[in-house]
Amino acid sequence: MPSIEEKLAKSLTAESTDLIPYLPYLLQDLWELGSSPNDMIHLISENIDVNETTRVLDLACGKGAVSIHIAEKFGCRVKGIDIMSDFIEVARQKSREYGVQSLCEYLTGDINESVIFEKNHDIVILGAVGDVLGNQLETLVKLSATIKREGYVLLDDGYARSQSEKPYLTKEKWLEVIRQSGFELVADQSVSDAELSSVLDEQMECLARRTSELMDSYPEKAGLFEQYLKSQMSECAELENDILGVTMLLKKVK
Ligand SMILES: C[S@@+](CC[C@H](N)C(=O)[O-])C[C@H]1O[C@@H](n2cnc3c(N)ncnc32)[C@H](O)[C@@H]1O
């Protein structure tokens, strides 16, 4: 069974846990680490009646890009939790920059523990986090425990374009898992190919520059950094060819 560190590394497309100490440096130019705040906001605006009493939980929130935009747009309270303390520090700074610090709470922690004691939220977000909470069914069951009856989950994951892209599920298989875990799919929003490729190009450019700086500073670890860049490239190829990146809005019905 993979350890918390192995899953953390994988959630940020690193193959080795040896890379974890270097991730804040490598990702310093990026605020958004996975999910699109615009897609999440669009799904909320179209489907949920949000006001200042709404409580939003952002699990594995990274640097808070999604939850800060949500607090800014809807004036609701958000709580973000991430295991990387450097990311939480950036999230706190950004919440001050955007003038929403009184609405935002950011904490360092392991979301495997948060899902046990966090309760009664109206919306829980899990954006581009992979299998940190287990497989798809286990993940939805754990998320369900953190929200009220008739609460919502915003999940950024992917639909496999064919049955063979395991561990990804096709949309058909996702619908089965969603039903089994007591949810219904309210809406989903996929990333357009043009938008995806421009975001990925921009991210790859930043990562390539930071990787090469680290190779200069730590030549003895060049192999580790080179491998990271390769993993990033193969994830981009996967996202462009085998998997359709999608944000799902689910409503708890049981
Ligand atoms: C690809 S990033 C997505 C971040 C954010 N949700 C977003 O979309 O911008 C994955 C995040 O999962 C976090 N993570 C991985 N394992 C975790 C754990 N066990 N507990 C809390 N956070 C975790 C990482 O630190 C990282 O910030």
PDBQT file of the ligand as one rigid body, heavy atoms in Angstrom, charges set to zero:
ROOT
HETATM    1  C1  LIG A 301      -2.248  18.780  -8.156  1.00  0.00    +0.000 C 
HETATM    2  S1  LIG A 301      -2.287  19.584  -6.607  1.00  0.00    +0.000 S 
HETATM    3  C2  LIG A 301      -3.913  20.321  -6.620  1.00  0.00    +0.000 C 
HETATM    4  C3  LIG A 301      -4.025  21.467  -5.664  1.00  0.00    +0.000 C 
HETATM    5  C4  LIG A 301      -5.376  22.207  -5.674  1.00  0.00    +0.000 C 
HETATM    6  N1  LIG A 301      -6.481  21.337  -5.344  1.00  0.00    +0.000 N 
HETATM    7  C5  LIG A 301      -5.606  22.856  -7.015  1.00  0.00    +0.000 C 
HETATM    8  O1  LIG A 301      -6.367  22.320  -7.817  1.00  0.00    +0.000 OA
HETATM    9  O2  LIG A 301      -4.973  23.930  -7.264  1.00  0.00    +0.000 OA
HETATM   10  C6  LIG A 301      -2.449  18.243  -5.448  1.00  0.00    +0.000 C 
HETATM   11  C7  LIG A 301      -2.388  18.710  -3.996  1.00  0.00    +0.000 C 
HETATM   12  O3  LIG A 301      -2.650  17.606  -3.130  1.00  0.00    +0.000 OA
HETATM   13  C8  LIG A 301      -1.910  17.841  -1.936  1.00  0.00    +0.000 C 
HETATM   14  N2  LIG A 301      -1.879  16.582  -1.157  1.00  0.00    +0.000 N 
HETATM   15  C9  LIG A 301      -1.400  15.370  -1.543  1.00  0.00    +0.000 A 
HETATM   16  N3  LIG A 301      -1.553  14.471  -0.547  1.00  0.00    +0.000 NA
HETATM   17  C10 LIG A 301      -2.176  15.114   0.483  1.00  0.00    +0.000 A 
HETATM   18  C11 LIG A 301      -2.630  14.712   1.770  1.00  0.00    +0.000 A 
HETATM   19  N4  LIG A 301      -2.494  13.443   2.211  1.00  0.00    +0.000 N 
HETATM   20  N5  LIG A 301      -3.235  15.627   2.553  1.00  0.00    +0.000 NA
HETATM   21  C12 LIG A 301      -3.368  16.919   2.135  1.00  0.00    +0.000 A 
HETATM   22  N6  LIG A 301      -2.958  17.357   0.931  1.00  0.00    +0.000 NA
HETATM   23  C13 LIG A 301      -2.379  16.465   0.097  1.00  0.00    +0.000 A 
HETATM   24  C14 LIG A 301      -0.573  18.320  -2.467  1.00  0.00    +0.000 C 
HETATM   25  O4  LIG A 301       0.214  18.953  -1.497  1.00  0.00    +0.000 OA
HETATM   26  C15 LIG A 301      -1.042  19.268  -3.583  1.00  0.00    +0.000 C 
HETATM   27  O5  LIG A 301      -1.195  20.579  -3.106  1.00  0.00    +0.000 OA
ENDROOT
TORSDOF 0
